[in-house]
């Protein structure tokens, strides 16, 4: 099971360090490096939320648009044969290829959730 924090559309890691006996993390899936640390899981969650809020505030102060963890779009290469099959099935259901793929992913995630 993958343990992460979620807050305001951001995802944060949870890591333990044996060397300094502290918990650490960083905001995932953005290009900027934003880290946080604490001694307990509860305080790490609060540190993550504070890091997200600080990141958003800092971006606003410097006139930069804050990155978000996911944009909601991605490209997938599936090959011409599978592409043809997907297009056919989407057409038969009266929906777009995008909607068909979205539905297939949702169905798969419902069958095999991570959290």
N, C-alpha and C positions, 0 to 999 in steps of 0.2 A: 504494500500500500504506500502511496506517495503522500507524504505529509507536507502541506503547504498552507500558507495563510492567504486569504482573499479579502480585498478591501478596495472599494471604489474602482473596481475593474482591474486592479493590480493583483499580481500573484507574488508571494514572497517565500523564499526558501527557509528551511529550518535545519540548522546544522549544529552538531555538538563538537566542541574542541576539548580533547582530553588534556592537551598541553596547558591551557589556561583555565580549564574547568568552567567554561562559559558557553552560552548558546549564541550562535551567530546566524545571520541571514542576509540576503540581498533581494532586491526587487528583480524578478525574473522577466525575461523577454522584452527588455528595453535596452537601448545602446548605452545609456548613461549608467554609471556605477553608483548605486545607492545601497548602502549597507546599514545594518543595525545589529545590536548585541544586547544581551541581558543575562541574568542569572537563573531565571525560572521561565517555564513555558508561557505563563500568563504575562509576565513582564516582557517577554520577547514579542508576544502578539501586540502589546501596547506600543512597543518600540517600532514594530513594523508599521502600525497605523500612523504613528508620529512621523516616521520616515516618509511615508506616502504623502501625508499632509505637507511636510516640509518641502518635498520634491515639487509638488504642485505650486506651493507658494513661491519657491525660489525661481521656478520657470516663469511665473507671472512677473516677478520683480525684474528679471533680466529680459523680458519680452520674448521668451521662447515658448513655443507650444509644447506642453508636456507630452511625452510619448505615452501610449497606452500599451498594455501587455499584448493585446490582440486587436487587429483591425477588422477581423471578420471576413477577410478575403484571403484566398491562397490559390495557387495554380497547382494542378495535379496532372501529371503525364500518365495516361492509362493505355496508350497504344491504340491503333486504328480499329482493331477488331472489337475490343471492349467499348470503345467510343461509339461504334456503330450499334452495338447491343443496347447501350444506355440510351442512345438517341431513339431507337425503336421503342423501347419500353416506356420512355417518357412520353413519346407521341401517343402511344396506346392509352396511357393514363390521362392524356390531355394536359400535361404539365411541361414546364421547361426542363431542360437537362439539369440546370442549376437546382431547381426545386427537387428533382428526382434524386440527385446526389445528396442534397441536404437531408432529405427524408431517409435515405439509406444510412447515412452517418448517424442520424438520430436513433434509428432502429437498432443499429449495432451498439451504440453507447448505452441504450436502455437494457440490452441483453448482458452487457459486460461492463458495468460501471466501476470506476476506480475509487470513488468515494461516495 
